[in-house]
Amino acid sequence: MILVFKHFFRKNYVGLSLWPFIILREASYKQDEILLHHERIHLKQQQELLLVGFYLWYILEWLFRSLWYLDSYRAYQNISFEREAYANEDNLSYIKTRRAYSFLKYLFRK
């Protein structure tokens, strides 16, 4: 289910996946296939880590990378979940062929 909340986001962020919802900043983003696919990849990640595991891992990895890079936005960009989603967001058939825990391949990549 896709929801629109204009005041939920700050700066560069336009979409967010919170199981089972995709939340967007603008209604026009409902037409953005790549953005929606990116968020659907996150829904798959959340599903395989049973939600709580995903959110816990996401926060811990972001904290670690924030300390590593001393830059919270760069830390966000380098979270393994985000790396997987960004690397495959334009491959609209990716979810059909994606193996479970594929984000692990992006954990230690630069």
ZADO-1210 file (C-alpha; in nm, 4 decimals, padded with zeros to 6 digits):
<atoms>
<atom x="00.0000" y="00.0000" z="00.0000" code="MET" pos="1"/>
<atom x="00.1342" y="00.3427" z="-00.0954" code="ILE" pos="2"/>
<atom x="00.0740" y="00.6443" z="00.1297" code="LEU" pos="3"/>
<atom x="00.1659" y="01.0096" z="00.0801" code="VAL" pos="4"/>
<atom x="00.2835" y="01.2283" z="00.3708" code="PHE" pos="5"/>
<atom x="00.4436" y="01.5538" z="00.2612" code="LYS" pos="6"/>
<atom x="00.5745" y="01.6562" z="00.6030" code="HIS" pos="7"/>
<atom x="00.7270" y="01.3208" z="00.6963" code="PHE" pos="8"/>
<atom x="01.0536" y="01.3738" z="00.5071" code="PHE" pos="9"/>
<atom x="01.3517" y="01.6019" z="00.5259" code="ARG" pos="10"/>
<atom x="01.6096" y="01.7088" z="00.2686" code="LYS" pos="11"/>
<atom x="01.6887" y="01.4507" z="-00.0025" code="ASN" pos="12"/>
<atom x="01.4492" y="01.1783" z="00.1100" code="TYR" pos="13"/>
<atom x="01.1414" y="01.1150" z="-00.1004" code="VAL" pos="14"/>
<atom x="01.0362" y="00.7620" z="-00.0078" code="GLY" pos="15"/>
<atom x="01.0406" y="00.5186" z="00.2807" code="LEU" pos="16"/>
<atom x="00.9319" y="00.1598" z="00.3363" code="SER" pos="17"/>
<atom x="00.7687" y="00.0743" z="00.6666" code="LEU" pos="18"/>
<atom x="00.6165" y="-00.2700" z="00.6356" code="TRP" pos="19"/>
<atom x="00.3673" y="-00.3044" z="00.4710" code="PRO" pos="20"/>
<atom x="00.3596" y="00.0544" z="00.3476" code="PHE" pos="21"/>
<atom x="00.5576" y="00.2609" z="00.1016" code="ILE" pos="22"/>
<atom x="00.5420" y="00.6226" z="00.2143" code="ILE" pos="23"/>
<atom x="00.6128" y="00.8977" z="-00.0386" code="LEU" pos="24"/>
<atom x="00.6663" y="01.2707" z="-00.0063" code="ARG" pos="25"/>
<atom x="00.4597" y="01.3621" z="-00.3139" code="GLU" pos="26"/>
<atom x="00.1662" y="01.1920" z="-00.4868" code="ALA" pos="27"/>
<atom x="00.3457" y="01.2348" z="-00.8204" code="SER" pos="28"/>
<atom x="00.6105" y="00.9847" z="-00.7013" code="TYR" pos="29"/>
<atom x="00.3506" y="00.7090" z="-00.7369" code="LYS" pos="30"/>
<atom x="00.4386" y="00.7195" z="-01.1082" code="GLN" pos="31"/>
<atom x="00.8122" y="00.6733" z="-01.0472" code="ASP" pos="32"/>
<atom x="00.8723" y="00.3037" z="-01.1245" code="GLU" pos="33"/>
<atom x="01.2360" y="00.3110" z="-01.0114" code="ILE" pos="34"/>
<atom x="01.1594" y="00.4734" z="-00.6754" code="LEU" pos="35"/>
<atom x="00.8768" y="00.2263" z="-00.6105" code="LEU" pos="36"/>
<atom x="01.0994" y="-00.0650" z="-00.7086" code="HIS" pos="37"/>
<atom x="01.3714" y="00.0610" z="-00.4724" code="HIS" pos="38"/>
<atom x="01.1182" y="00.0675" z="-00.1886" code="GLU" pos="39"/>
<atom x="00.9835" y="-00.2777" z="-00.2809" code="ARG" pos="40"/>
<atom x="01.3358" y="-00.4164" z="-00.2495" code="ILE" pos="41"/>
<atom x="01.3351" y="-00.2809" z="00.1061" code="HIS" pos="42"/>
<atom x="01.0010" y="-00.4506" z="00.1720" code="LEU" pos="43"/>
<atom x="01.1585" y="-00.7818" z="00.0668" code="LYS" pos="44"/>
<atom x="01.4559" y="-00.7191" z="00.2958" code="GLN" pos="45"/>
<atom x="01.2204" y="-00.6403" z="00.5830" code="GLN" pos="46"/>
<atom x="01.0227" y="-00.9560" z="00.5163" code="GLN" pos="47"/>
<atom x="01.3239" y="-01.1877" z="00.5206" code="GLU" pos="48"/>
<atom x="01.4607" y="-01.0386" z="00.8447" code="LEU" pos="49"/>
<atom x="01.1180" y="-01.0488" z="01.0115" code="LEU" pos="50"/>
<atom x="01.0827" y="-00.6698" z="01.0375" code="LEU" pos="51"/>
<atom x="01.2402" y="-00.6188" z="01.3789" code="VAL" pos="52"/>
<atom x="01.5669" y="-00.7742" z="01.2616" code="GLY" pos="53"/>
<atom x="01.5698" y="-00.5416" z="00.9617" code="PHE" pos="54"/>
<atom x="01.5097" y="-00.2252" z="01.1630" code="TYR" pos="55"/>
<atom x="01.7609" y="-00.3247" z="01.4304" code="LEU" pos="56"/>
<atom x="02.0290" y="-00.4103" z="01.1718" code="TRP" pos="57"/>
<atom x="01.9540" y="-00.0935" z="00.9732" code="TYR" pos="58"/>
<atom x="01.9956" y="00.1327" z="01.2784" code="ILE" pos="59"/>
<atom x="02.3082" y="-00.0443" z="01.4040" code="LEU" pos="60"/>
<atom x="02.4716" y="-00.0378" z="01.0613" code="GLU" pos="61"/>
<atom x="02.3837" y="00.3298" z="01.0202" code="TRP" pos="62"/>
<atom x="02.5322" y="00.4107" z="01.3624" code="LEU" pos="63"/>
<atom x="02.8517" y="00.2201" z="01.2851" code="PHE" pos="64"/>
<atom x="02.8892" y="00.3815" z="00.9427" code="ARG" pos="65"/>
<atom x="02.8125" y="00.7269" z="01.0857" code="SER" pos="66"/>
<atom x="03.1071" y="00.6846" z="01.3192" code="LEU" pos="67"/>
<atom x="03.3197" y="00.5433" z="01.0365" code="TRP" pos="68"/>
<atom x="03.2454" y="00.8184" z="00.7830" code="TYR" pos="69"/>
<atom x="03.1649" y="01.1005" z="01.0283" code="LEU" pos="70"/>
<atom x="02.8820" y="01.1895" z="00.7908" code="ASP" pos="71"/>
<atom x="02.5273" y="01.0653" z="00.8479" code="SER" pos="72"/>
<atom x="02.4160" y="01.0979" z="00.4850" code="TYR" pos="73"/>
<atom x="02.7208" y="00.9103" z="00.3558" code="ARG" pos="74"/>
<atom x="02.6539" y="00.6486" z="00.6235" code="ALA" pos="75"/>
<atom x="02.2952" y="00.6117" z="00.4954" code="TYR" pos="76"/>
<atom x="02.4184" y="00.5707" z="00.1370" code="GLN" pos="77"/>
<atom x="02.6536" y="00.2915" z="00.2452" code="ASN" pos="78"/>
<atom x="02.4128" y="00.0801" z="00.4482" code="ILE" pos="79"/>
<atom x="02.4079" y="-00.2649" z="00.2872" code="SER" pos="80"/>
<atom x="02.0282" y="-00.2517" z="00.2414" code="PHE" pos="81"/>
<atom x="02.0564" y="00.0802" z="00.0581" code="GLU" pos="82"/>
<atom x="02.3492" y="-00.0361" z="-00.1531" code="ARG" pos="83"/>
<atom x="02.1503" y="-00.3369" z="-00.2718" code="GLU" pos="84"/>
<atom x="01.8404" y="-00.1294" z="-00.3442" code="ALA" pos="85"/>
<atom x="02.0307" y="00.1439" z="-00.5312" code="TYR" pos="86"/>
<atom x="02.2355" y="-00.1078" z="-00.7301" code="ALA" pos="87"/>
<atom x="01.9228" y="-00.2889" z="-00.8494" code="ASN" pos="88"/>
<atom x="01.6485" y="-00.0278" z="-00.8542" code="GLU" pos="89"/>
<atom x="01.6520" y="00.0064" z="-01.2325" code="ASP" pos="90"/>
<atom x="01.6293" y="-00.3715" z="-01.2871" code="ASN" pos="91"/>
<atom x="01.2530" y="-00.4061" z="-01.2524" code="LEU" pos="92"/>
<atom x="01.2700" y="-00.7870" z="-01.2590" code="SER" pos="93"/>
<atom x="01.5273" y="-00.8009" z="-00.9769" code="TYR" pos="94"/>
<atom x="01.2796" y="-00.8955" z="-00.7041" code="ILE" pos="95"/>
<atom x="01.1733" y="-01.2032" z="-00.9014" code="LYS" pos="96"/>
<atom x="01.5313" y="-01.3328" z="-00.9274" code="THR" pos="97"/>
<atom x="01.6698" y="-01.1965" z="-00.6006" code="ARG" pos="98"/>
<atom x="01.8120" y="-01.4503" z="-00.3587" code="ARG" pos="99"/>
<atom x="01.7371" y="-01.4228" z="00.0112" code="ALA" pos="100"/>
<atom x="01.9850" y="-01.2155" z="00.2114" code="TYR" pos="101"/>
<atom x="02.1352" y="-01.0635" z="-00.1039" code="SER" pos="102"/>
<atom x="02.2091" y="-00.7467" z="00.0916" code="PHE" pos="103"/>
<atom x="02.4980" y="-00.9349" z="00.2573" code="LEU" pos="104"/>
<atom x="02.6956" y="-00.9049" z="-00.0678" code="LYS" pos="105"/>
<atom x="02.6917" y="-00.5268" z="-00.0154" code="TYR" pos="106"/>
<atom x="02.7981" y="-00.5301" z="00.3491" code="LEU" pos="107"/>
<atom x="03.1716" y="-00.4904" z="00.2901" code="PHE" pos="108"/>
<atom x="03.1838" y="-00.3403" z="-00.0581" code="ARG" pos="109"/>
<atom x="03.3106" y="00.0117" z="-00.1096" code="LYS" pos="110"/>
</atoms>
